[in-house]
């Protein structure tokens, strides 16, 4: 499996720990930066990660920032990316099972390294269930498929 990973300056240490750990999980890693703690803008790195997914350079992605919120919003601006912000393994597994998430976002200031590894492991090792979820996932990239609720 090919995984792209990107962060902002607040998540450099967590990104480095994951980049070092992922090869032992039989994962090929593309580190999209940044590479030091100089202040950067998380949208730049979120967009870069989403582009790697959209272009097929990575099968999955890991997006990191201080809270995980900003970079997840940036990643999700690309219709090819389905990024879920998670903070524990069950959410990471459900994001894969039900939403076919191809990117997870983690908040480096909110979870520790071991919890981040547990989330990433669940994300990488959980398959998409398909079936009834496939129709819903298709709707995420194609809003015209969404049925309009009745007027209240």
C-alpha positions as CSV (number, residue, x, y, z in Angstrom):
1,X,0.0,0.0,0.0
2,X,1.2,3.5,-0.8
3,X,0.5,6.2,1.8
4,X,1.1,9.9,1.4
5,X,1.4,12.0,4.6
6,X,1.4,15.7,5.1
7,X,1.2,18.1,8.0
8,X,1.6,21.6,9.2
9,X,4.3,22.9,11.5
10,X,2.3,21.9,14.6
11,X,2.4,18.2,13.7
12,X,6.0,17.8,12.5
13,X,7.0,15.5,15.4
14,X,3.9,13.3,15.0
15,X,4.5,13.1,11.2
16,X,8.1,12.1,11.8
17,X,7.1,9.3,14.2
18,X,4.5,8.0,11.7
19,X,6.9,8.2,8.8
20,X,9.4,6.1,10.8
21,X,6.8,3.6,11.9
22,X,4.8,3.0,8.7
23,X,7.4,1.0,6.8
24,X,7.3,-1.7,9.5
25,X,3.6,-1.9,8.7
26,X,4.4,-2.9,5.1
27,X,3.5,0.6,3.8
28,X,5.4,2.7,1.3
29,X,5.4,6.3,2.5
30,X,5.6,9.5,0.5
31,X,6.3,12.4,2.9
32,X,4.8,15.6,1.3
33,X,6.2,17.9,4.0
34,X,6.9,20.2,5.6
35,X,10.3,19.1,6.9
36,X,10.9,21.6,9.7
37,X,9.0,23.6,12.3
38,X,8.9,26.9,10.4
39,X,5.4,28.2,10.2
40,X,3.4,27.0,7.2
41,X,-0.2,27.2,6.0
42,X,-2.1,23.9,6.4
43,X,-4.2,24.4,3.3
44,X,-1.0,24.1,1.1
45,X,-0.3,20.7,2.6
46,X,-3.9,19.5,2.7
47,X,-4.3,20.4,-1.0
48,X,-0.9,18.7,-1.8
49,X,-2.1,15.5,-0.1
50,X,-5.5,15.5,-1.8
51,X,-3.7,15.9,-5.2
52,X,-1.6,12.8,-4.4
53,X,-4.8,10.8,-3.9
54,X,-6.5,12.3,-6.9
55,X,-3.5,11.6,-9.2
56,X,-3.2,8.0,-7.9
57,X,0.2,8.5,-6.4
58,X,-1.1,7.2,-3.1
59,X,-3.8,4.7,-2.1
60,X,-4.4,6.4,1.2
61,X,-3.4,9.5,3.0
62,X,-2.7,10.8,6.5
63,X,-3.2,14.5,7.2
64,X,-2.0,16.1,10.4
65,X,-2.2,19.6,11.9
66,X,-2.7,20.9,15.5
67,X,-6.3,20.0,15.7
68,X,-6.8,18.0,12.5
69,X,-9.7,20.2,11.6
70,X,-8.1,22.7,9.2
71,X,-6.2,20.2,7.2
72,X,-9.2,17.9,6.9
73,X,-11.3,20.8,5.5
74,X,-8.5,21.5,3.0
75,X,-8.2,17.8,1.9
76,X,-12.0,17.5,1.5
77,X,-12.1,20.4,-1.0
78,X,-10.9,17.8,-3.6
79,X,-13.8,15.6,-4.8
80,X,-11.4,12.6,-5.0
81,X,-10.6,12.8,-1.3
82,X,-12.8,11.5,1.5
83,X,-11.0,12.7,4.6
84,X,-12.3,11.8,8.1
85,X,-11.0,13.5,11.2
86,X,-10.6,10.8,13.9
87,X,-9.3,10.6,17.4
88,X,-9.6,6.9,18.2
89,X,-9.4,3.6,16.3
90,X,-13.2,2.8,16.2
91,X,-13.8,6.0,14.2
92,X,-10.9,5.2,11.9
93,X,-12.3,1.8,11.2
94,X,-15.8,3.1,10.7
95,X,-14.5,5.8,8.3
96,X,-13.1,3.0,6.2
97,X,-16.0,0.5,6.6
98,X,-18.9,2.9,5.9
99,X,-17.4,5.9,4.1
100,X,-14.5,4.4,2.2
101,X,-12.4,7.2,3.6
102,X,-9.1,7.4,1.7
103,X,-7.5,10.0,4.1
104,X,-7.6,10.4,7.8
105,X,-6.8,13.5,9.7
106,X,-5.4,13.6,13.2
107,X,-4.9,16.4,15.6
108,X,-1.3,16.3,16.9
109,X,-2.1,18.6,19.8
110,X,-5.0,16.4,20.8
111,X,-3.8,12.8,20.6
112,X,-0.5,11.1,21.5
113,X,1.8,9.1,19.3
114,X,0.5,5.7,20.4
115,X,-3.2,6.6,19.8
116,X,-2.2,8.1,16.4
117,X,-0.5,4.8,15.5
118,X,-3.6,2.8,16.7
119,X,-5.9,5.1,14.5
120,X,-3.6,4.7,11.5
121,X,-3.4,0.9,11.9
122,X,-7.2,0.7,12.1
123,X,-7.5,2.9,9.0
124,X,-5.0,0.9,7.0
125,X,-6.3,-2.5,8.0
126,X,-10.0,-2.0,7.6
127,X,-11.7,-2.7,4.3
128,X,-14.7,-0.9,2.8
129,X,-17.8,-2.9,3.3
130,X,-19.4,-1.7,0.0
131,X,-23.0,-2.9,-0.4
132,X,-25.5,-0.2,0.9
133,X,-22.6,2.1,1.7
134,X,-21.4,2.3,-1.9
135,X,-24.4,4.3,-3.1
136,X,-23.8,6.8,-0.3
137,X,-20.1,7.1,-1.0
138,X,-20.9,7.8,-4.7
139,X,-23.2,10.6,-3.6
140,X,-20.3,12.3,-1.8
141,X,-18.5,13.2,-5.1
142,X,-21.7,13.6,-7.1
143,X,-24.2,16.0,-5.3
144,X,-26.7,15.6,-8.1
145,X,-27.3,12.0,-6.9
146,X,-28.6,13.3,-3.6
147,X,-32.4,13.2,-3.2
148,X,-34.0,16.3,-1.9
149,X,-35.8,15.9,1.4
150,X,-39.5,16.9,1.5
151,X,-40.3,20.5,2.4
152,X,-41.2,20.9,6.1
